[in-house]
Amino acid sequence: MKTALIFGATSSIAQATIMKFAEQKYNLILVGRSYSKINEIKLDLLVRYLDINITLYIFEPSEFHSHKDLINRIFNEHNIIDFILFAHGSLPDQSQIMNDHISIVRLFEINTLSIMSYITLLVPYLKVQNFGTIAVISSVAGDRGRQSNFVYGTTKASLDAFLQGLRNLLFNNNINIITIKPGFVNTPMTSHLKKNFLFTEPEVIADGIIKAFEEKKDIVYLPKYWQLIMCIIKIIPESIFKRLKL
Ligand SMILES: NC(=O)c1ccc[n+]([C@@H]2O[C@H](COP(=O)([O-])OP(=O)(O)OC[C@H]3O[C@@H](n4cnc5c(N)ncnc54)[C@H](OP(=O)(O)O)[C@@H]3O)[C@@H](O)[C@H]2O)c1
């Protein structure tokens, strides 16, 4: 039986993805900040899918001293892990961030540094397996800095560069690194935003994540039309872009 490990299992996109893996009878390792929340997800899955194994772990991404122990425990308690997803992340209000310089550091700890740290610790285990997939939910916001969310976007852009180098490094180890770049998704993270036709549901993103895993993709925009949108946004000259209210 195959195994999927999900960090940030309480995220709406993660939960939709977990459901797809459960349908395929994967063993599931769910990692979240709140035991009660991830246990609720486990109980719901067990009602729907009787014959899957689900293990729970607690994490606190900004407590870096705890990372090594967590990764060692997970890999010592599970022999082979086929798929690993990082879904935790935070989208704070940009104007508040600009009034509190420490919150920039905190945001990088959650969105970027914690993921780099966990990945660095788990790569040696994947090398021993000699296969595996790591998928990280980044964002289209990392493709170009915009006044409305550029600190969040910078946390994702840094992740993108890290994953790009890692993909290059691990190519000969049969380890696939997938950068997932969703556009607007209807989740608690965006509940404060005015909805428009570009918003999509977590289930659509989950389907895209599974497909990217099965097809060993490198970078995926979800839904796909965001690739074209970001391509256009990226080619706007800076002299014009800086004048736009985006
Ligand atoms: N929604 C979008 O439009 C969109 C677009 C592009 C990319 N993304 C990315 O997709 C990923 C999943 O987001 P989502 O849309 O599914 O949002 P969500 O349902 O609001 O989930 C957010 C997740 O991040 C965790 N989290 C939030 N703040 C945290 C903190 N300070 N420390 C540790 N964990 C924290 C939450 O854990 P708790 O349950 O414990 O709070 C939860 O697991 C994120 O990386 C996000 O940046 C989202």
Ligand as a Chemical Component Dictionary entry (heavy atoms), coordinates in Angstrom:
data_LIG
# 
_chem_comp.id                   LIG 
_chem_comp.type                 NON-POLYMER 
_chem_comp.pdbx_formal_charge   0 
_chem_comp.three_letter_code    LIG 
# 
loop_
_chem_comp_atom.comp_id 
_chem_comp_atom.atom_id 
_chem_comp_atom.alt_atom_id 
_chem_comp_atom.type_symbol 
_chem_comp_atom.charge 
_chem_comp_atom.model_Cartn_x 
_chem_comp_atom.model_Cartn_y 
_chem_comp_atom.model_Cartn_z 
_chem_comp_atom.pdbx_ordinal 
LIG N1  N1  N 0  -6.416 30.050 -1.017 1  
LIG C1  C1  C 0  -5.732 30.569 -2.007 2  
LIG O1  O1  O 0  -6.251 31.396 -2.784 3  
LIG C2  C2  C 0  -4.305 30.167 -2.253 4  
LIG C3  C3  C 0  -3.709 30.561 -3.461 5  
LIG C4  C4  C 0  -2.399 30.207 -3.707 6  
LIG C5  C5  C 0  -1.702 29.475 -2.772 7  
LIG N2  N2  N 1  -2.304 29.119 -1.599 8  
LIG C6  C6  C 0  -1.507 28.371 -0.648 9  
LIG O2  O2  O 0  -2.158 27.142 -0.413 10 
LIG C7  C7  C 0  -1.765 26.642 0.866  11 
LIG C8  C8  C 0  -3.007 26.156 1.601  12 
LIG O3  O3  O 0  -3.852 27.270 1.861  13 
LIG P1  P1  P 0  -5.451 27.155 1.888  14 
LIG O4  O4  O 0  -5.950 28.051 0.836  15 
LIG O5  O5  O -1 -5.870 25.716 1.895  16 
LIG O6  O6  O 0  -5.773 27.887 3.256  17 
LIG P2  P2  P 0  -6.438 27.413 4.622  18 
LIG O7  O7  O 0  -7.544 26.444 4.407  19 
LIG O8  O8  O 0  -6.732 28.686 5.327  20 
LIG O9  O9  O 0  -5.244 26.632 5.368  21 
LIG C9  C9  C 0  -4.127 27.284 5.877  22 
LIG C10 C10 C 0  -3.212 26.241 6.479  23 
LIG O10 O10 O 0  -2.039 26.869 6.961  24 
LIG C11 C11 C 0  -1.918 26.645 8.370  25 
LIG N3  N3  N 0  -1.447 27.851 9.019  26 
LIG C12 C12 C 0  -1.961 29.085 8.962  27 
LIG N4  N4  N 0  -1.259 29.941 9.719  28 
LIG C13 C13 C 0  -0.272 29.207 10.262 29 
LIG C14 C14 C 0  0.784  29.508 11.154 30 
LIG N5  N5  N 0  0.953  30.743 11.651 31 
LIG N6  N6  N 0  1.626  28.513 11.509 32 
LIG C15 C15 C 0  1.451  27.277 11.022 33 
LIG N7  N7  N 0  0.468  26.911 10.184 34 
LIG C16 C16 C 0  -0.376 27.875 9.808  35 
LIG C17 C17 C 0  -3.320 26.310 8.861  36 
LIG O11 O11 O 0  -3.225 25.552 10.055 37 
LIG P3  P3  P 0  -4.342 25.643 11.212 38 
LIG O12 O12 O 0  -5.543 24.890 10.724 39 
LIG O13 O13 O 0  -3.674 25.008 12.364 40 
LIG O14 O14 O 0  -4.634 27.101 11.421 41 
LIG C18 C18 C 0  -3.835 25.502 7.661  42 
LIG O15 O15 O 0  -3.331 24.195 7.693  43 
LIG C19 C19 C 0  -1.005 27.778 1.550  44 
LIG O16 O16 O 0  0.381  27.538 1.457  45 
LIG C20 C20 C 0  -1.360 28.984 0.720  46 
LIG O17 O17 O 0  -0.351 29.985 0.773  47 
LIG C21 C21 C 0  -3.583 29.434 -1.322 48 
# 
loop_
_chem_comp_bond.comp_id 
_chem_comp_bond.atom_id_1 
_chem_comp_bond.atom_id_2 
_chem_comp_bond.value_order 
_chem_comp_bond.pdbx_ordinal 
LIG N1  C1  SING 1  
LIG C1  O1  DOUB 2  
LIG C1  C2  SING 3  
LIG C2  C3  SING 4  
LIG C2  C21 DOUB 5  
LIG C3  C4  DOUB 6  
LIG C4  C5  SING 7  
LIG C5  N2  DOUB 8  
LIG N2  C6  SING 9  
LIG N2  C21 SING 10 
LIG C6  O2  SING 11 
LIG C6  C20 SING 12 
LIG O2  C7  SING 13 
LIG C7  C8  SING 14 
LIG C7  C19 SING 15 
LIG C8  O3  SING 16 
LIG O3  P1  SING 17 
LIG P1  O4  DOUB 18 
LIG P1  O5  SING 19 
LIG P1  O6  SING 20 
LIG O6  P2  SING 21 
LIG P2  O7  DOUB 22 
LIG P2  O8  SING 23 
LIG P2  O9  SING 24 
LIG O9  C9  SING 25 
LIG C9  C10 SING 26 
LIG C10 O10 SING 27 
LIG C10 C18 SING 28 
LIG O10 C11 SING 29 
LIG C11 N3  SING 30 
LIG C11 C17 SING 31 
LIG N3  C12 SING 32 
LIG N3  C16 SING 33 
LIG C12 N4  DOUB 34 
LIG N4  C13 SING 35 
LIG C13 C14 SING 36 
LIG C13 C16 DOUB 37 
LIG C14 N5  SING 38 
LIG C14 N6  DOUB 39 
LIG N6  C15 SING 40 
LIG C15 N7  DOUB 41 
LIG N7  C16 SING 42 
LIG C17 O11 SING 43 
LIG C17 C18 SING 44 
LIG O11 P3  SING 45 
LIG P3  O12 DOUB 46 
LIG P3  O13 SING 47 
LIG P3  O14 SING 48 
LIG C18 O15 SING 49 
LIG C19 O16 SING 50 
LIG C19 C20 SING 51 
LIG C20 O17 SING 52 
# 
